[in-house]
Amino acid sequence: MIALPDEAAADALGAAIADLLRPGDAIALSGPLGAGKTTLARGILRGLGLAGEAPSPSFPIVIAYAPPELRLPLWHVDLYRIEDADEIDELGLDDARTDSVLLIEWPERMGGRLWPDMLRLALDDVADGGRRLTWVAPDAWDGRWPPPRR
């Protein structure tokens, strides 16, 4: 468990995660509305070199980033508006994994299509107003997860 007392802590964790990423990685970000999934994703994007503000992909569903905007290609995906898991095939996520990182909010919408090597992060609210991050890290993340604290 990693305690995230505020947005600065989530941003710092995002930057630490960015240092660990390789093309082909997939990260699932789960949690209720307002738990900080997009905040953590923005920290990852900043850690990869994004200079401006990262928009939420809630409406476009997928926002693709590529060098030189980031140091490696990344797709930020928000599946909140997906109602049928079959719609996900149309997004081309499997193909994107060949050379990009996938950062997926609301991965529950994928049903049984989650990749077994996907790092699964879950954010939950805590009583003091902060967040708690828990995870399931597959073998593909051995030696990389959890990230060193900055």
C-alpha positions in Angstrom: 0.0 0.0 0.0 1.2 3.5 -0.8 -0.4 6.5 1.0 -1.1 9.5 -1.2 -2.0 12.3 1.1 -2.4 14.9 -1.6 -2.1 15.7 -5.3 1.6 16.4 -5.0 2.2 12.9 -3.7 0.1 11.4 -6.6 2.1 13.5 -9.1 5.4 12.3 -7.5 4.3 8.7 -7.7 3.3 9.2 -11.3 6.8 10.5 -12.1 8.3 7.5 -10.4 6.1 5.2 -12.4 7.1 7.0 -15.6 10.8 6.1 -14.9 9.8 2.4 -15.0 7.9 2.3 -18.2 8.8 0.4 -21.4 7.0 0.1 -24.7 4.5 -2.7 -24.4 3.6 -2.0 -20.8 0.0 -1.8 -19.8 -1.3 -0.2 -16.6 -4.8 -0.5 -15.3 -6.0 2.4 -13.1 -9.1 1.4 -11.0 -11.1 3.3 -8.4 -14.4 5.1 -7.9 -15.2 8.5 -9.5 -12.9 11.2 -8.0 -10.4 8.7 -6.6 -7.5 10.3 -8.5 -7.0 8.1 -11.5 -6.6 11.0 -13.9 -4.4 12.8 -11.4 -2.0 9.9 -11.3 -2.1 9.5 -15.1 -1.2 13.2 -15.4 1.8 12.6 -13.1 2.9 9.8 -15.3 2.6 12.0 -18.4 4.5 14.8 -16.8 7.2 12.3 -15.8 7.5 11.2 -19.4 8.0 14.8 -20.5 4.6 16.3 -21.2 5.0 20.0 -20.9 1.4 21.2 -20.9 -1.7 20.2 -19.1 -3.0 16.7 -20.0 -6.6 16.6 -20.9 -8.9 13.8 -19.6 -9.7 11.2 -22.2 -13.2 10.8 -20.9 -14.8 12.1 -24.1 -12.4 11.1 -26.8 -11.8 7.7 -25.0 -8.2 7.5 -26.3 -5.5 10.2 -26.4 -2.3 9.1 -28.1 1.1 10.7 -27.3 4.3 10.2 -29.1 7.9 11.5 -29.1 9.0 14.2 -29.0 6.0 15.2 -26.8 6.9 12.3 -24.5 10.0 10.2 -24.3 8.1 7.1 -25.4 4.7 6.5 -27.1 1.7 6.3 -24.7 -2.0 5.9 -25.1 -4.1 7.3 -22.3 -7.4 5.5 -22.4 -10.6 6.1 -20.4 -13.2 3.3 -20.8 -15.8 4.9 -18.5 -18.2 5.5 -21.4 -17.8 2.0 -22.9 -21.0 0.0 -22.3 -20.2 -3.2 -24.2 -16.7 -4.8 -23.9 -16.9 -5.7 -27.6 -16.6 -2.0 -28.4 -13.0 -2.2 -27.1 -11.9 -4.2 -30.1 -12.5 -1.1 -32.2 -10.0 0.9 -30.2 -6.9 -1.1 -31.4 -5.4 -1.5 -28.0 -3.7 -4.9 -28.7 -2.0 -3.3 -31.7 -1.0 -0.2 -29.7 0.9 -2.4 -27.2 3.5 -3.4 -29.9 5.3 0.0 -29.4 3.4 2.0 -26.9 2.5 2.1 -23.2 -1.2 1.8 -22.4 -2.5 3.6 -19.4 -6.1 2.5 -19.0 -8.7 4.1 -16.6 -11.8 2.1 -15.9 -10.2 -1.2 -17.0 -13.2 -3.1 -15.4 -15.0 -2.2 -18.7 -12.7 -4.6 -20.5 -14.3 -7.6 -18.8 -12.1 -10.7 -19.3 -9.8 -8.9 -21.8 -7.3 -7.6 -19.3 -3.8 -8.8 -20.2 -2.1 -11.1 -17.7 1.1 -8.9 -17.7 -0.8 -5.7 -16.9 0.1 -3.8 -13.8 -3.2 -3.2 -11.9 -3.3 -0.2 -9.7 -6.3 0.6 -7.5 -7.0 4.0 -5.8 -9.3 4.4 -2.9 -10.4 7.3 -0.8 -9.3 7.4 2.9 -10.9 9.2 5.8 -8.4 12.1 5.9 -9.1 13.1 2.3 -6.1 11.4 0.8 -5.9 8.3 -1.3 -4.5 4.8 -0.8 -2.9 2.9 -3.8 -2.9 -0.9 -3.8 -1.7 -3.1 -6.6 -1.4 -6.4 -8.3 2.0 -6.7 -10.0 2.5 -9.6 -12.4 5.9 -11.2 -13.1 6.5 -8.8 -15.9 7.0 -6.1 -13.3 9.4 -8.0 -11.1 12.3 -5.7 -10.2 10.3 -2.7 -11.3 7.4 -2.6 -8.9 7.0 -0.9 -6.4 8.8 2.2 -7.6 11.5 3.7 -5.4 10.1 6.6 -3.3 11.3 10.0 -4.4 
